Amino acid sequence: METFIQQLINGLTLGSIYALVALGYTMVYGILGLINFAHGEVVMIGALVALAVYKALAATLLPPPLILLIGFAVAALVCTALGWTIERIAYRPLRNAPRLAPLITAIGVSIVLQQLAMLFWGRSYHSVPALLPAESHDILGARISDVQIIIMLAAALSMTGLIVLVQRSKLGRAMRATAEKPEVAALMGVDANKIIALTFIIGSALAALAGVLVSANYGIAHYQMGFLLGLKAFTAAVLGGIGNIGGAVLGGILLGIIEAMGAGYIGDLTGGVLGSHYQDIFCFMVLIAVLVFRPSGLMGEKVSERA
């Protein structure tokens, strides 16, 4: 029972991060019908920029939580500027091109960002200082750390705020109108270019938060850390129903729990043949199953299909 609860806690923590990243994928897809495969690298840039801020402020007398907040603020600014630049330079000129062109461009942008990060920060893994409380608490025999609690709370507040923004605000109505029929939305006075740029900016800010949280959780940052995380978050978006914000949240949480449970029990289920380090196979098993049996995802797709 303790193992089940522990893996459930681990899965909720991991799923919160997946959901944050998946929101970036699903927002862009909902507006443009584009899979932004460079989104994982935006997460990586956020983590490494925040780490640079931590090191710059290490000699100051500022309290560690404040250093963390400053690091996130700087990372968010850099990532939002990066997201706007990617949309403006790489995707906007291809908006009316065949779908394969922006997909290839997105993969190219991902590779370029990885190589630039490698040139700037190097190939080595970087240790992230512990800026959050290190205490842990007992829950029915399992342990949950303050870091895990903060990750889940930060992710929950961010996701709730985004859902309220999209469903209740004027900007959210403009985003939904642009996703449904951009030509009609333009006739009603909606600036599609501005809305699309803001979508990239919001998604990039969430990516910066995810980068700060995942580096705080694992204590390391690396120029390739966004690649696999991006693929898993994309799987979460597909699982929940890509283009559906609520689906991205559900898919991220479910995928995190599935992966954590698989890591906890795969050894017992396979008689020790496979260990917990094979946990990544569960993500891609889920992706294959969804594409085969329910391509629209658990919550379907609420945006219209564009030719």
Secondary structure, DSSP 8 states (H G I E B T S, - for coil): -HHHHHHHHHHHHHHHHHHHHHHHHHHHHHHHS---TTHHHHHHHHHHHHHHHHHHTTTS---HHHHHHHHHHHHHHHHHHHHHHHIIIIIGGGTTS-THHHHHHHHHHHHHHHHHHHHHH-SS-EE----S---EEEETTEEEEHHHHHHHHHHHHHHHHHHHHHHHSHHHHHHHHHHH-HHHHHHTT--HHHHHHHHHHHHHHHHHHHHHHHHHHHSEE-TTHHHHHHHHHHHHHHHH-TT-HHHHHHHHHHHHHHHHHHHHHHHHHTTTSS-GGGTHHHHHHHHHHHHHH-TT-TT---S----
